[in-house]
Amino acid sequence: MGTNTMLWPILLILSLLALQTAVCEESGPVIVEEPDNRVDFSNSTGANIHCSVRGHPKPTVVWVKADDGTAIGDVPGLRKVLSNGTLMFPPFRAEDYRQEVHAQVYRCQATNPHGTVHSRDVHVRAVVPQLYSAEVLTEYVIRGNSVILKCNIPSFVADFVSVQAWVADDGTIIYPSHNYDGKYLVLPSGELHIRSVSSEDGFKSYKCRTVHRLTQETRLSATAGRLVISAGVSSGPPQVADLAKLLQ
């Protein structure tokens, strides 16, 4: 029996083992870096949404509309799908806003011969900053009681604008704090809690300073809140707002 005849069964076995190993190493697509469920961004900054995947063979990545599964493509200057799976929204002019691009629900889709997987829905919302004015109104309070001043933010920007601090007319800046023992406390809702109001507090005024979370722009309220203090008639001790409830 020749040498070649003796070797071919061994070569066949080695080939089958190599093929089995290669098959075992193959795997379906897996999303490694899941995009956020909600992505809000300003037209002045743009946004990149990442979707990293793995699998063998290497999966192809596309982005689709969540409502019908239609694959999306590039929109010059407004949207670009990169080969690494990143969905990019470059900065754009306010007049170039397009609802079908900038207010859309997307999904990342990865596919290889072993299957297809989708990411969670990604709610994309681009925001073109609008001019707004917050207001603080006059509040009436009995001397010795506590009072709350509210920063009234217009509803059309309320999702993006919050109270950063309160500014008194003497230049005092009151920031959110965990110190509940002082006279002033900025609540999680942004309201200013003033404890044990005295007659002197009636000579002060307060403005709220707001910040836009996408642009980081800050601005003072258009109006300043004042306290109108009365002596009042009370049969019991001064009433103090329940801080435990306010801080929830």
Residue pairs with C-beta under 8 A, 6 or more apart in sequence:
25 56
26 56
26 57
26 113
26 114
27 54
27 55
27 56
27 114
28 55
28 112
28 114
28 115
28 117
29 53
29 54
29 55
29 59
29 110
29 111
29 112
29 114
29 115
29 116
29 117
30 53
30 54
30 55
30 110
30 117
31 51
31 52
31 53
31 108
31 110
31 117
31 119
32 52
32 53
32 54
33 50
33 51
33 52
34 51
34 119
34 120
35 49
35 50
35 51
35 87
35 108
35 119
35 120
35 122
36 49
36 122
37 120
37 121
37 122
37 123
38 122
38 123
38 125
39 47
39 49
39 122
39 123
39 124
39 125
40 125
40 126
40 127
40 159
40 160
40 214
41 47
41 89
41 125
41 126
41 127
41 214
42 126
42 127
42 128
42 129
42 214
42 215
43 91
43 92
43 93
43 94
43 97
43 126
43 127
43 128
43 129
44 91
44 129
44 215
45 91
45 214
45 215
46 88
46 89
46 90
46 91
46 92
47 88
47 89
47 124
47 126
48 86
48 87
48 88
48 89
49 86
49 87
49 88
49 89
49 106
49 122
49 124
50 85
50 86
51 61
51 63
51 85
51 86
51 87
51 108
51 110
51 119
52 84
52 85
53 59
53 61
53 85
53 108
53 110
53 117
55 110
55 112
55 114
56 112
57 112
57 113
58 112
59 110
59 111
59 112
60 110
60 111
60 112
61 84
61 85
61 108
61 109
61 110
62 71
62 72
62 81
62 109
62 111
63 71
63 72
63 81
63 87
63 106
63 107
63 108
63 109
64 70
64 71
64 72
64 106
64 107
64 109
64 118
65 72
65 104
65 105
65 106
65 107
66 105
66 106
66 107
66 121
66 122
67 105
69 107
71 109
72 79
72 81
72 106
73 81
74 80
74 81
75 98
75 101
77 90
77 92
77 96
78 89
78 90
78 92
78 96
78 98
78 101
78 102
79 87
79 88
79 89
79 101
80 87
80 88
80 90
81 87
81 88
82 88
85 108
85 110
87 106
87 108
89 101
89 102
89 124
89 126
92 126
94 128
97 126
97 128
101 126
102 124
102 125
102 126
103 124
103 125
103 126
104 124
105 121
105 122
105 123
105 124
106 121
106 122
106 124
107 118
107 119
107 120
107 121
107 122
108 118
108 119
108 122
109 116
109 117
109 118
109 119
110 116
110 117
127 160
127 214
129 212
129 214
129 215
129 217
130 156
130 157
132 153
132 154
132 156
132 157
132 161
133 154
133 221
133 222
134 151
134 152
134 153
134 154
134 161
134 208
134 210
134 219
134 221
134 222
135 151
135 152
135 221
135 222
135 223
136 149
136 150
136 151
136 152
136 206
136 207
136 208
136 221
136 223
136 224
136 225
137 150
137 152
137 223
137 225
138 225
138 226
138 227
138 228
139 147
139 148
139 149
139 225
139 226
139 227
139 228
140 227
140 228
140 230
141 147
141 197
141 227
141 228
141 229
141 230
142 197
142 229
142 230
142 231
142 232
142 234
142 238
142 239
143 197
143 198
143 199
143 229
143 230
143 231
143 232
144 196
144 197
144 198
144 232
144 238
145 196
145 197
145 232
145 238
145 239
145 240
146 193
146 194
146 195
146 196
146 197
146 239
146 240
146 241
147 193
147 194
147 197
147 227
147 241
148 187
148 191
148 192
148 193
148 194
148 241
148 246
149 166
149 191
149 192
149 194
149 206
149 208
149 225
150 190
150 191
150 192
151 163
151 166
151 190
151 191
151 192
151 208
151 210
151 221
153 161
153 162
153 163
153 210
157 212
160 212
160 213
160 214
161 210
161 211
161 212
161 213
162 190
162 210
162 211
162 213
163 186
163 190
163 191
163 208
163 209
163 210
164 175
164 209
164 210
164 211
164 218
165 173
165 174
165 175
165 176
165 186
165 208
165 209
166 173
166 174
166 184
166 186
166 192
166 206
166 207
166 208
166 209
167 173
167 174
167 206
167 207
167 208
167 209
167 220
168 174
168 204
168 205
168 206
169 204
169 205
169 206
169 224
170 204
173 209
174 184
174 186
174 192
175 186
176 186
176 188
177 185
177 186
179 185
180 243
180 247
182 195
183 194
183 195
183 196
184 192
184 193
184 194
184 195
185 192
185 193
185 195
185 243
186 192
186 193
187 193
187 246
187 247
188 247
189 246
190 208
191 246
192 206
192 208
193 241
193 243
193 246
194 201
194 227
195 240
196 238
196 240
197 227
197 229
198 229
199 229
201 227
201 229
202 226
202 227
202 228
202 229
204 226
204 227
205 224
205 225
205 226
206 224
206 225
206 226
207 220
207 221
207 223
207 224
207 225
208 220
208 221
209 218
209 219
209 220
209 221
210 218
210 219
210 221
211 217
211 218
212 218
